Amino acid sequence: MKSTDVWLLLDDTQIASSFINSNAIWTKAVDSTGRWLSNSSTYVGSPGGQVVVTFQGTSIAFTGSTPSSTNSPTWFLASVDSNAQVNCTFPDAGPTQYYTQWYESPLLSDGLHTVNLSSLVVDLDYAIVTVGQTTPLGDTTTIIVDDPNTEINYQGDGWSTSDVSLIVNGGWANGPPLGNSTHRTNSVGDSFQFQFSGSSISVFGVFEGTGTGSITLDFTLDNKTTTSVLSIPPGSSPSHPETPNQRFFASNVTTGNHTLLVNVTGAVGNQTFVFDYLTYTPSFQTLASKPNFTDTDGTASSALPTPSPTAVSTEGNDSSHHSDTGAIVGGVVGGILGLVLLVVLAVLLMRRRRSLKLAPVLDSPRPHESIDTRQVQNGVSDVQFDTSNQSSTSPVSDKMRTLSYSQTWSSSYPRLHPLRYEGSTASSLPASSAPEPYTGSN
């Protein structure tokens, strides 16, 4: 499975009709203590078990407990669509049972496919389908998101990752966590955020039975907080050093886009918060309609986009300011010069009037004299008070209001890390079908 895959979870109860009881009988087992995902698995204890699963996507993988070679065959037969059967070997086949992904189909074209597995002695806990563009989704399906998924945004310096197999013991089969990895921390203030579009969400991890003390977690879903405390009293002797598939949080919400924030708010002793995966019920119907919550670099967005300060051009605003100042200064200077000229003209007219008074003329003032006087008064008013040609707001403010910001969002689909379990499952399949080899310890 590639890192860009989206995974659809099929619990054993969802494919109950796929178990064929003609040559051997499948039995459902229930255990609410965390042994299996969703508290159930289906197993066949005698040779001849068969399961036929029809799915729509590009591949399918099965996880559960493998048989012991002391009393059961360690091989089975597999066929995909109309292709011939091939012989497959369980991973780490031997006397010890192992809880792991024991089969993964080859990469197929996007569409409807059928996988037929027979001659089985095995436990089947769940299957994972790699979603394709034609895979139907919606409120009757469950998407599973592994801890390294880039849609999950981790914050804090205390986080570490581990690909070590879980030591479960107590009659349970040991094996790796989902996807061969977990995120761990016991540092107060560490957190992670996940955004999704759906109607429910659950957070799963590993409970550390050997750790003493406590871890306090705040699960904040759309600003509503639920507090959970994981603790082991001193001197306790748990039957399972590590318990997988522990549900730390679950909530139903209204259909739509939501944000979950998980924050470590308290830590006492050496107890650790071990996060493995989360599941949610999607509100989108196809992969193409899935909202994208990642940034352009493919990482989860930790906050709403904010305008960049560099979008405001300081240089442009300064030049506009200088341009407006020059226009105002020029207008004032021009008005003053005009006023001076008018004053000079008035002085000349007054001198002329005095000279006219000396002559024996009884005519009334000439019309142009009163007109000239009014022009002088209006001229002064034009310079000092007339605002008919000025903008009601400053040019700088106008430019500020027209600034707009844009945020480019990635159109790629969320990237998930592949399941990297043992490669012997597909040893007799074509080379293109072999899964990535497991590199963790057993």
C-alpha positions in Angstrom: 0.0 0.0 0.0 1.4 3.4 -1.0 1.8 6.4 1.2 -0.9 8.2 -0.8 -3.6 5.6 -0.2 -6.8 6.1 1.7 -7.9 3.0 3.6 -11.4 1.7 4.1 -11.9 -0.5 7.1 -13.9 -3.7 6.9 -14.4 -5.4 10.2 -15.0 -9.1 10.3 -18.7 -8.5 11.2 -19.1 -6.4 8.0 -18.0 -9.3 5.8 -19.8 -12.1 7.7 -21.5 -13.3 4.5 -18.0 -13.8 2.9 -17.1 -16.7 5.2 -17.9 -20.1 3.4 -18.7 -23.0 5.7 -18.7 -25.8 3.1 -15.4 -27.5 4.1 -14.8 -26.0 7.5 -16.8 -24.0 10.0 -16.0 -20.3 10.8 -16.6 -19.2 14.4 -17.0 -15.7 15.7 -15.2 -14.7 18.9 -15.9 -11.7 21.0 -13.6 -10.0 23.5 -14.1 -6.5 24.7 -10.7 -6.1 26.4 -8.9 -4.9 23.3 -7.6 -8.2 21.9 -9.2 -7.4 18.5 -10.2 -4.3 16.6 -13.9 -3.6 17.3 -13.9 -6.4 19.9 -14.4 -9.4 17.6 -12.8 -11.7 15.1 -13.8 -14.8 13.0 -11.6 -17.9 12.9 -11.5 -21.3 11.4 -9.8 -24.1 13.4 -9.6 -26.9 10.9 -8.2 -27.1 7.4 -10.5 -26.1 4.6 -11.6 -22.6 5.6 -12.7 -20.3 2.7 -13.4 -16.6 2.5 -14.6 -14.9 -0.7 -14.7 -11.0 -0.5 -15.9 -8.7 -3.3 -14.7 -5.1 -3.0 -14.4 -2.0 -5.1 -10.9 -0.4 -4.9 -7.3 -1.2 -5.9 -6.2 -3.8 -3.3 -7.2 -5.6 -0.1 -5.3 -6.9 2.9 -6.3 -9.2 5.8 -5.1 -9.0 9.4 -5.5 -11.5 12.2 -3.6 -14.3 14.0 -1.7 -16.9 12.0 -1.8 -20.6 12.8 0.8 -22.6 14.7 2.8 -25.0 12.5 2.7 -27.7 15.2 -0.9 -28.6 14.4 -2.0 -26.6 11.3 -0.8 -26.0 7.7 1.1 -22.8 7.2 0.0 -22.3 3.6 -3.2 -21.5 1.8 -4.5 -20.8 -1.7 -5.4 -17.4 -3.2 -7.0 -16.3 -6.4 -8.0 -12.8 -7.6 -10.9 -12.3 -10.1 -10.6 -15.0 -12.8 -6.9 -15.7 -12.3 -5.6 -19.1 -11.3 -5.0 -20.0 -7.7 -1.5 -19.6 -6.2 0.0 -21.1 -3.1 0.8 -18.5 -0.3 2.6 -19.0 2.9 1.7 -17.3 6.2 4.3 -14.7 7.4 6.7 -15.9 10.1 5.2 -19.4 9.8 6.3 -21.5 12.8 5.1 -22.9 16.1 4.2 -19.5 17.5 1.1 -17.7 16.4 1.6 -14.1 15.2 -1.0 -11.3 15.0 -0.2 -9.6 11.7 -1.3 -8.8 8.2 -1.2 -12.3 6.6 -2.3 -11.5 3.1 -2.3 -8.6 0.7 -3.6 -8.7 -2.9 -1.5 -7.5 -5.8 -2.1 -3.9 -6.9 -5.2 -4.0 -9.2 -6.9 -1.6 -11.5 -9.6 0.6 -9.9 -12.8 -1.2 -10.0 -14.8 -4.2 -8.7 -12.7 -7.3 -7.7 -13.1 -10.6 -5.9 -10.5 -12.3 -3.8 -10.9 -16.0 -3.0 -8.8 -17.5 -0.2 -9.2 -21.2 0.6 -7.6 -24.1 2.5 -7.3 -21.8 5.5 -6.7 -22.3 9.2 -6.5 -18.7 10.4 -8.1 -15.9 12.5 -9.5 -12.9 10.5 -9.9 -9.7 12.6 -10.4 -7.1 9.8 -9.6 -6.2 6.2 -8.4 -3.0 4.7 -9.4 -1.9 1.2 -7.3 0.7 -0.7 -9.8 3.2 -1.9 -10.0 4.1 -5.6 -11.8 6.8 -7.4 -14.8 4.5 -7.9 -15.0 3.2 -4.4 -18.4 4.1 -2.8 -18.1 5.8 0.6 -20.5 7.6 2.9 -22.1 7.3 6.3 -22.2 3.4 6.2 -18.4 3.1 5.8 -15.4 3.6 8.0 -12.1 5.2 7.1 -9.0 4.2 9.1 -6.1 6.6 9.4 -2.7 5.4 10.6 -0.5 7.5 13.0 2.1 8.5 10.3 -0.6 10.0 8.1 0.4 13.5 7.0 -3.2 14.7 7.7 -2.3 14.4 11.4 -0.4 17.5 12.7 1.8 16.7 15.7 3.0 19.5 18.0 5.7 19.3 20.7 9.2 17.9 21.2 8.3 14.9 23.2 6.9 12.7 20.4 8.8 9.7 19.2 7.9 6.9 16.8 8.3 3.2 17.2 8.1 0.2 14.8 8.7 -2.4 17.5 6.2 -5.3 17.7 3.8 -5.2 20.7 4.4 -7.6 23.6 0.9 -8.7 24.5 1.3 -12.2 26.1 -1.4 -13.5 28.4 -2.6 -16.0 25.9 -2.8 -13.4 23.1 -0.6 -13.4 20.0 2.1 -10.8 19.8 2.5 -8.7 16.7 3.1 -5.2 15.2 0.6 -2.3 15.6 -1.4 -1.1 12.6 1.0 -0.1 9.9 4.0 -1.2 12.0 4.2 2.1 13.8 3.0 4.2 16.8 3.5 7.7 18.1 4.4 8.0 21.8 4.8 10.8 24.3 4.7 11.5 28.0 5.5 15.2 27.8 2.9 17.7 29.0 1.9 20.1 26.2 2.5 17.6 23.3 -0.6 17.4 21.1 -1.9 16.5 17.7 -4.7 17.9 15.5 -6.8 16.1 12.9 -9.4 17.7 10.6 -12.1 15.5 9.0 -15.4 15.6 7.2 -17.8 13.1 8.8 -20.3 12.2 11.5 -18.2 10.3 14.1 -14.6 9.7 15.2 -12.6 7.4 17.4 -9.0 7.4 18.6 -7.2 4.1 19.3 -3.8 3.3 20.8 -1.9 0.9 23.0 -2.3 0.8 26.8 1.1 0.3 28.5 0.4 -2.1 31.3 4.0 -2.0 32.6 4.1 1.8 33.0 3.3 3.2 36.4 1.7 6.6 37.1 -0.8 8.3 34.8 -1.3 10.3 31.6 -4.1 12.9 31.4 -5.5 13.7 27.9 -7.8 16.4 26.7 -9.8 15.5 23.6 -11.2 18.7 22.2 -13.7 18.3 19.4 -14.9 21.5 17.9 -14.0 23.4 21.1 -15.8 20.9 23.4 -13.3 19.1 25.7 -13.5 15.6 27.2 -10.8 14.6 29.7 -9.4 11.1 30.0 -6.9 9.6 32.5 -4.8 6.5 31.7 -3.3 5.2 35.0 -1.7 2.1 36.5 -1.4 1.9 40.3 2.1 1.1 41.7 2.6 -2.6 42.3 0.1 -3.7 39.7 0.8 -6.9 37.7 -1.3 -6.7 34.5 -1.9 -9.8 32.5 -0.9 -8.0 29.3 2.2 -5.8 29.2 0.7 -4.0 26.2 -2.9 -4.0 25.1 -3.6 -3.0 21.5 -6.8 -1.5 20.0 -7.6 0.5 23.1 -10.3 3.1 22.4 -9.3 6.3 24.1 -12.0 8.5 22.7 -15.2 8.3 20.7 -17.8 10.8 19.7 -20.7 11.3 17.3 -21.1 14.7 15.7 -23.3 16.4 13.2 -22.4 15.8 9.6 -19.8 18.3 8.3 -16.2 19.4 8.8 -14.7 19.1 12.2 -11.4 19.5 14.1 -10.1 17.2 16.8 -7.3 18.3 19.1 -5.6 15.8 21.5 -3.5 17.4 24.2 -1.4 15.8 27.0 -2.3 17.9 30.0 -0.7 15.8 32.8 2.0 13.2 33.3 3.0 11.3 36.4 5.6 8.5 36.6 6.6 6.7 33.4 3.1 6.1 31.9 3.1 6.9 28.2 0.4 7.9 25.7 0.8 5.5 22.7 -1.3 6.6 19.7 -1.8 4.0 16.9 -4.7 5.0 14.6 -8.1 6.7 14.4 -11.3 5.9 12.5 -14.1 8.2 11.3 -17.3 7.9 9.4 -17.0 10.0 6.3 -19.7 12.4 5.0 -18.3 12.5 1.5 -19.4 9.9 -1.1 -16.3 9.4 -3.2 -12.6 10.0 -3.0 -12.9 12.9 -5.5 -15.3 14.8 -3.1 -13.1 14.3 0.0 -12.2 17.7 1.4 -8.5 18.5 1.5 -7.2 19.8 4.9 -3.5 19.7 4.0 -1.2 22.6 3.0 0.5 22.8 -0.4 3.5 20.8 0.9 1.2 17.9 1.8 1.4 18.4 5.6 -1.6 18.9 7.8 -2.8 22.5 8.3 -2.4 23.5 11.9 -4.4 26.8 11.7 -6.7 28.7 9.4 -4.8 30.6 6.6 -3.9 34.1 7.5 -3.0 37.0 5.1 0.7 37.4 4.5 2.2 40.8 5.5 4.2 40.9 2.3 0.9 41.3 0.3 0.9 45.0 1.3 3.2 47.0 -0.9 4.8 49.6 1.3 6.7 51.1 -1.6 3.5 51.5 -3.6 1.8 53.3 -0.7 4.7 55.6 -0.2 4.9 56.7 -3.8 1.1 57.3 -3.8 1.5 59.4 -0.7 4.3 61.5 -2.2 2.3 62.0 -5.4 -0.7 63.3 -3.4 1.4 65.6 -1.3 3.0 67.2 -4.4 -0.4 67.8 -5.9 -1.6 69.6 -2.8 1.6 71.7 -2.4 1.4 72.6 -6.1 -2.2 73.7 -5.7 -1.4 75.8 -2.7 1.6 77.5 -4.3 -0.4 78.2 -7.5 -3.2 79.7 -5.4 -0.9 82.0 -3.5 0.7 83.3 -6.7 -2.8 83.9 -8.1 -3.7 85.8 -4.9 -0.6 87.9 -5.2 -1.5 88.8 -8.8 -5.0 89.7 -7.8 -3.8 91.9 -4.9 -1.4 93.7 -7.3 -4.3 94.2 -9.7 -6.5 95.6 -6.9 -3.8 98.0 -5.9 -3.5 99.2 -9.4 -7.3 99.6 -9.6 -7.4 101.6 -6.4 -4.7 103.9 -7.7 -6.7 104.4 -10.9 -9.8 105.1 -8.8 -8.0 107.7 -6.9 -6.9 109.3 -10.1 -10.4 109.2 -11.4 -11.7 111.0 -8.3 -9.5 113.9 -9.1 -11.3 114.4 -12.4 -14.7 116.0 -12.6 -16.4 112.8 -13.6 -19.7 111.8 -12.0 -20.1 108.3 -13.6 -21.0 105.2 -11.5 -18.3 102.5 -11.0 -17.7 100.6 -14.1 -19.1 97.1 -14.2 -15.8 95.4 -14.5 -14.5 96.9 -11.3 -17.1 95.1 -9.1 -16.6 91.9 -11.1 -12.9 92.0 -10.5 -13.4 92.5 -6.8 -15.7 89.4 -6.6 -13.1 87.4 -8.6 -10.5 88.3 -6.0 -12.7 87.0 -3.1 -13.6 83.8 -4.9 -10.0 83.3 -5.8 -9.0 83.3 -2.2 -11.9 80.9 -1.4 -10.9 78.5 -4.1 -7.5 78.0 -2.7 -8.4 77.6 0.9 -11.8 76.0 1.2 -13.0 74.4 -2.0 -13.0 70.5 -1.7 -15.3 69.7 -4.6 -12.4 68.1 -6.6 -10.9 66.1 -3.7 -11.7 62.5 -2.8 -13.7 61.9 0.4 -11.1 59.3 1.5 -7.3 59.3 1.1 -5.8 57.4 -1.7 -3.8 55.2 0.7 -7.0 54.1 2.5 -8.7 53.3 -0.8 -5.8 51.0 -1.8 -5.8 49.3 1.6 -9.5 48.4 1.2 -8.9 46.9 -2.3 -6.1 44.5 -1.1 -7.1 40.8 -1.3 -5.3 37.7 -0.2 -5.4 34.2 -1.7 -4.4 30.9 -0.2 -3.4 28.0 -2.5 -4.5 24.6 -1.3 -3.2 21.3 -2.3 -5.5 19.1 -4.5 -3.6 15.9 -3.7 -5.3 13.3 -1.6 -4.0 12.5 1.9 -1.0 10.4 2.2 -1.0 7.2 4.3 2.0 5.1 5.1 1.9 1.5 3.8 1.5 -1.6 5.8 5.0 -3.2 6.0 4.4 -6.6 7.4 6.2 -9.8 6.5 6.6 -10.5 2.8 6.3 -14.3 2.7 2.5 -14.0 2.2 2.9 -13.4 -1.5 6.0 -15.5 -2.0 4.4 -17.4 -4.9 2.6 -14.5 -6.4 3.9 -12.4 -9.3 6.7 -10.1 -8.3 4.5 -7.0 -8.6 2.2 -8.4 -5.9 4.8 -8.9 -3.1 4.2 -6.5 -0.2 6.9 -4.3 1.3 9.0 -6.5 3.6 8.6 -6.0 7.4 11.7 -4.5 9.0 10.6 -4.4 12.7 11.5 -6.9 15.3 9.2 -9.9 16.1 
